Amino acid sequence: MVTEPNPDRLRALEARLAKVKGKPVEAKASTVQGFSQGEVAWRMVIELVTGMVLGAGLGYGLDALFGTLPVFLIIFSLIGFAAGVKTMLGSAKQLAKTTAGQPANREED
């Protein structure tokens, strides 16, 4: 057993530690400041489903009003789906513009 530490080994260890500490820490990729990728994904899913539900509800209401049950329900469900996709793509474009102005790997404060 060694009672006294070897000074050369200690200096080498300190040099390696300083070298490791001096390396930049890789930060996580960020979508938008304050939003995680999961939150953005849920936002897009909610926008799509909301468009579909609103379209189906409007179609069902018109069918109940006019007595033509499947016609307006199908038409407005498809229109609601298209509106949901359009809104979802608009959110994706807005997200891309927001993240384009920021560096891909930025350090969070």
Secondary structure as a PSIPRED ss2 file (coil, helix, strand):
# PSIPRED VFORMAT (PSIPRED V4.0)

   1 M C   1.000  0.000  0.000
   2 V C   1.000  0.000  0.000
   3 T C   1.000  0.000  0.000
   4 E C   1.000  0.000  0.000
   5 P C   1.000  0.000  0.000
   6 N C   1.000  0.000  0.000
   7 P H   0.000  1.000  0.000
   8 D H   0.000  1.000  0.000
   9 R H   0.000  1.000  0.000
  10 L H   0.000  1.000  0.000
  11 R H   0.000  1.000  0.000
  12 A H   0.000  1.000  0.000
  13 L H   0.000  1.000  0.000
  14 E H   0.000  1.000  0.000
  15 A H   0.000  1.000  0.000
  16 R H   0.000  1.000  0.000
  17 L H   0.000  1.000  0.000
  18 A H   0.000  1.000  0.000
  19 K H   0.000  1.000  0.000
  20 V H   0.000  1.000  0.000
  21 K H   0.000  1.000  0.000
  22 G H   0.000  1.000  0.000
  23 K C   1.000  0.000  0.000
  24 P C   1.000  0.000  0.000
  25 V C   1.000  0.000  0.000
  26 E C   1.000  0.000  0.000
  27 A C   1.000  0.000  0.000
  28 K C   1.000  0.000  0.000
  29 A E   0.000  0.000  1.000
  30 S C   1.000  0.000  0.000
  31 T C   1.000  0.000  0.000
  32 V E   0.000  0.000  1.000
  33 Q C   1.000  0.000  0.000
  34 G C   1.000  0.000  0.000
  35 F E   0.000  0.000  1.000
  36 S C   1.000  0.000  0.000
  37 Q H   0.000  1.000  0.000
  38 G H   0.000  1.000  0.000
  39 E H   0.000  1.000  0.000
  40 V H   0.000  1.000  0.000
  41 A H   0.000  1.000  0.000
  42 W H   0.000  1.000  0.000
  43 R H   0.000  1.000  0.000
  44 M H   0.000  1.000  0.000
  45 V H   0.000  1.000  0.000
  46 I H   0.000  1.000  0.000
  47 E H   0.000  1.000  0.000
  48 L H   0.000  1.000  0.000
  49 V H   0.000  1.000  0.000
  50 T H   0.000  1.000  0.000
  51 G H   0.000  1.000  0.000
  52 M H   0.000  1.000  0.000
  53 V H   0.000  1.000  0.000
  54 L H   0.000  1.000  0.000
  55 G H   0.000  1.000  0.000
  56 A H   0.000  1.000  0.000
  57 G H   0.000  1.000  0.000
  58 L H   0.000  1.000  0.000
  59 G H   0.000  1.000  0.000
  60 Y H   0.000  1.000  0.000
  61 G H   0.000  1.000  0.000
  62 L H   0.000  1.000  0.000
  63 D H   0.000  1.000  0.000
  64 A H   0.000  1.000  0.000
  65 L H   0.000  1.000  0.000
  66 F H   0.000  1.000  0.000
  67 G C   1.000  0.000  0.000
  68 T C   1.000  0.000  0.000
  69 L H   0.000  1.000  0.000
  70 P H   0.000  1.000  0.000
  71 V H   0.000  1.000  0.000
  72 F H   0.000  1.000  0.000
  73 L H   0.000  1.000  0.000
  74 I H   0.000  1.000  0.000
  75 I H   0.000  1.000  0.000
  76 F H   0.000  1.000  0.000
  77 S H   0.000  1.000  0.000
  78 L H   0.000  1.000  0.000
  79 I H   0.000  1.000  0.000
  80 G H   0.000  1.000  0.000
  81 F H   0.000  1.000  0.000
  82 A H   0.000  1.000  0.000
  83 A H   0.000  1.000  0.000
  84 G H   0.000  1.000  0.000
  85 V H   0.000  1.000  0.000
  86 K H   0.000  1.000  0.000
  87 T H   0.000  1.000  0.000
  88 M H   0.000  1.000  0.000
  89 L H   0.000  1.000  0.000
  90 G H   0.000  1.000  0.000
  91 S H   0.000  1.000  0.000
  92 A H   0.000  1.000  0.000
  93 K H   0.000  1.000  0.000
  94 Q H   0.000  1.000  0.000
  95 L H   0.000  1.000  0.000
  96 A H   0.000  1.000  0.000
  97 K H   0.000  1.000  0.000
  98 T H   0.000  1.000  0.000
  99 T H   0.000  1.000  0.000
 100 A H   0.000  1.000  0.000
 101 G C   1.000  0.000  0.000
 102 Q C   1.000  0.000  0.000
 103 P C   1.000  0.000  0.000
 104 A C   1.000  0.000  0.000
 105 N E   0.000  0.000  1.000
 106 R C   1.000  0.000  0.000
 107 E C   1.000  0.000  0.000
 108 E C   1.000  0.000  0.000
 109 D C   1.000  0.000  0.000
